[in-house]
Amino acid sequence: MLHGCAWFDSWLPFSYSRTPLARAASRHGATRADVVRAAGNPRSVWMVRNGSGVCYNYFIEHGNDHRPYFVVFDKAGVVTQYGFDTCMDADRKGALQAGKSASR
């Protein structure tokens, strides 16, 4: 399959979804260590209101543009949610509520 070939990625137009952070967070069973290894320390940390975990805020940069990206970890450090938003905005939209599926 072509999607598995690293050389093919260079032919595709840029996509924030193919950045190391987004790839690490979206892997099944991803952990805090996986995300920090791929993207470094977050710009800020947000405690999830219901006490079920912690949310990391990142900015994915490409040239002069950037997009916010959040990753939520449960108490065991496993990724439970992620998406292209800030933790604050995701929380306001209800995306950080327990039982919500991961944002994509």
N, C-alpha and C positions, 0 to 999 in steps of 0.2 A: 504494500500500500504506500502511496506517495506521502501521506501525512506523517509517516514514520521516518522519513528521510530528512536529516538535518539540512542538507544542501538545498532542499526544496523550499524551506522556510525563507531563505533569502530572496526568493522570487516572488513571494507573496507580499501584498501591501501591508504596511504596519497595522497591527491590531493590538490594542491594550490587553485583550484577552490572551494573547500569546506571550506576554511578558513573564519573566521568572516568578514574580509575585503571584500573578493570577493563576499560573499553572500550578504552583506549589499549593496554594490555598484550595484549589478545586480537586486535587487528587484525593481519592477515597482514603480515609484514615489519616489524613494529613495532621501533623501536630504543630505546636508552637515552635519547636526546634526547626522543623522543615521550613516554616514560613520565615523565621528570622534568618536562617541560613540563606534563603533565596533573596530576601529583600533587606536584611539588616534590621536595626531597631526601628520601631514605629515612630512617627512624628509626635503622636500622643496616645494616651491610653484612657479608655472610657470604661467605667464599671457598669455592667449591665444592670438595669434598674431592679430586676427581680432577683438579683443576687446569684444568678445561674452561671455567671462567667464574666469574662473581660473582653473588651473590644479594642482592637488596635487600628489606629488611623494611619494610612499611608497616602502618599501622593506618587502616582506613576507618572514619570516625566518622559516626554518625547519632544526633543527640540525645545521650542518655547512654550509648548502646551503641556498641561498636566491634568490628570483626572484623579479625584479622590477614590480611595479604595479602602474598604473596611474588612476586617477579619475578626470573627467572634470565636473565642475558645471556651470550652466548658471548664469545670474545675480540674479535670484531669489533663487539660492542655490540648485537647483534640478540637480541631476546627469543626464548628457546628453551622456557621453561616459566613457568607462573604458576598461582596458585591461592589459595584461602582457607586459609592456614596460615602459620606462621612458617617461615623458612628452616631453622631447627634441626629443627622437627618434620617438615617435608617431607623433610629429609635422613635423619632417623631412620626414616621410612617407606619410604625407598628411592626417593622421587620425583625426587631430583636426580641419579640415576645416568644416565650417558650412554645414549642410546637410548630413554629414557622419553619418552612423548608429554606434551604440555602438560596440566597439571591444569586442570580447569574447575569 
